[in-house]
């Protein structure tokens, strides 16, 4: 999502920046929907395996990722006055991914233990 070079070796174009941003935001929305369904359908298992808190945190972070709505998607560098919206979106997605991994480990450990 925050790659700076395309597969052909060229820098990511400003015209492609918003494509990557909205694609990633769509993935976050899909993750959120699945996590909410998992929370509803498997709440008894998540509570038993002590994975409910991690699930809730993953839902919170995917929600935050879907709530970023820049007027124009910018791709500024570290020292720039322009925002880097893809990097700003990467943070909540990374947090959500971490909590999904915690949830998976808790359920897996509970199943084998």
C-alpha positions as a printed Julia matrix, in Angstrom:
113×3 Matrix{Float64}:
   0.0     0.0     0.0
   2.82    2.41    0.72
   5.09    1.2    -2.04
   6.97    3.9    -3.87
   7.98    1.91   -6.96
   5.78    0.0    -9.41
   6.65   -3.5   -10.68
   8.28   -1.96  -13.77
  10.68    0.06  -11.59
   9.0     3.42  -12.13
   7.89    5.61   -9.24
   4.23    5.38   -8.24
   2.37    8.04  -10.2
   0.23   10.65   -8.45
  -2.59    9.33  -10.65
  -2.2     5.82   -9.15
  -1.89    6.99   -5.54
  -5.64    7.32   -5.09
  -6.19    3.9    -6.69
  -4.01    2.27   -4.03
  -5.59    4.36   -1.27
  -9.2     3.49   -2.14
  -8.36   -0.15   -2.86
  -6.81   -0.46    0.6
  -9.75    1.33    2.17
 -12.08   -1.15    0.45
 -10.07   -4.04    1.85
 -10.4    -2.49    5.33
 -14.18   -2.2     4.87
 -14.35   -5.85    3.85
 -12.25   -6.87    6.83
 -14.51   -4.89    9.12
 -17.64   -6.6     7.78
 -16.07  -10.05    8.2
 -14.82   -9.28   11.7
 -18.26   -8.07   12.77
 -19.8   -11.28   11.38
 -17.17  -13.39   13.16
 -17.84  -11.52   16.4
 -21.59  -12.17   16.1
 -21.46  -15.78   14.94
 -18.6   -16.97   17.14
 -18.94  -14.77   20.23
 -19.13  -17.75   22.59
 -15.91  -19.22   21.14
 -14.12  -15.85   21.17
 -15.05  -15.31   24.83
 -14.01  -18.86   25.78
 -10.68  -18.51   23.95
 -10.11  -14.98   25.33
 -10.06  -13.5    21.84
 -13.01  -11.11   22.1
 -10.89   -8.08   23.06
  -8.55   -8.63   20.12
 -11.56   -8.96   17.81
 -13.05   -5.73   19.14
  -9.74   -3.92   18.66
  -9.46   -5.2    15.08
 -12.98   -3.88   14.4
 -12.08   -0.49   15.92
  -8.94   -0.16   13.78
 -10.64   -1.24   10.54
 -13.37    1.3    11.31
 -10.74    4.01   11.69
  -9.25    3.02    8.33
 -12.63    3.42    6.65
 -13.18    6.86    8.2
 -10.25    8.6     6.49
 -11.76   10.8     3.77
  -9.28   13.25    2.26
 -10.59   15.75   -0.26
  -7.61   14.92   -2.48
  -5.43   11.85   -1.9
  -1.88   13.13   -1.6
   1.41   11.25   -1.53
   3.79   13.64    0.2
   7.23   12.6     1.38
   8.49   12.7     4.96
   9.71   16.29    4.84
   6.89   17.59    2.67
   4.1    19.97    3.61
   1.73   17.57    1.83
   0.15   14.65    3.65
   0.9    11.07    2.72
  -2.59    9.62    2.89
  -1.51    6.09    1.97
   0.88    6.08    4.93
  -1.85    7.52    7.14
  -4.14    4.67    6.07
  -1.42    2.06    6.57
  -1.25    2.68   10.34
  -4.8     1.62   11.28
  -4.66   -1.28    8.83
  -1.41   -2.48   10.42
  -3.01   -2.23   13.87
  -6.04   -4.22   12.69
  -3.78   -6.85   11.17
  -1.88   -7.15   14.45
  -5.09   -7.74   16.41
  -6.32  -10.28   13.86
  -3.06  -12.18   14.38
  -3.55  -11.98   18.17
  -7.1   -13.29   17.73
  -5.9   -16.18   15.55
  -3.17  -17.12   18.03
  -5.61  -17.03   20.95
  -8.13  -19.25   19.18
  -5.45  -21.62   17.91
  -3.77  -21.89   21.33
  -7.13  -22.51   22.99
  -7.98  -25.22   20.49
  -4.73  -27.14   20.92
  -4.35  -26.52   24.67
